[in-house]
């Protein structure tokens, strides 16, 4: 899986209205040759994490090469 959301990348909600989030987490969604930016709230990310925890069988386990690359990255960058 190549998807990543970096929670350190936040953008403030400049025209905030009552009940809206103070900040968003920007993500780029790529479909074919088209790229679109989406803004997710913290609660939407938390909902996705909860969904994963109850449906782990829907996500393929990392391949041998992905595990090896992950170990190398951890070794190099800590």
N, C-alpha and C positions, 0 to 999 in steps of 0.2 A: 504494500500500500504506500503510495507516495503523498497522500494528502496530509497537510499539516495546517494547524491553526496556532499561531503564536499569540498567547495571551498578553504578551508584552506590547503588542501592536494594538493600541487603542486609539480611537478617534472620538473626540467629544461631540455630543449632540448639540449643535450650535443653535438651532431653532426649537429647543425643547419645549414641549407642552406638558400640561399636567398629566402625570401617570406614565410618561415616557422615560426610557432609560437615559441615564446621564452620559453614557458612552457606549460605543459599539466596537465590535471586533471585525475588521474588514477581511474578507476572503475573496479570492478570485476563483470563479467557476469557469472551467474550460469545457466547451462542447464543440468538438470538431475544430474548426479554425476560429471560432468565436470565443472571446473572453469577456466575462461580465463580472462586475464587482457586486458582492452582496454584503450587507451589514447585519451581523448577528448580535443579539443581546447575550448577556451572561446567562440568563435563564434558558435561552434556546440551546446554548452549549451544554448546560447542565442537563437539560432534557435529553440531548443526544447521548451523553455519557450514561444516563440511566437506561436508555433504550439499549445501548450496547451491552451493559451489564446483564440485562435480562435476555439478550439474544446473541450471546457470543458465538453460537454455532453458525451465524450468518456471515461471519468474517473469516476469510481464509487465513490459516496460520502462515507466518512468514516462511519463505523458502530458505533453503540452506545458505544460499548466497546472500540473502537479505540479513540473516542472522550474523553471518561472517562480517559483512560490511558494517553492521551495527557495532559489533565488538571492536573492529578496527577504529571506528569513529570515536568510541568511548576511550580507547587506549590512547589515541592521538590528542583528543581535545578534552578529555576528562569527564 
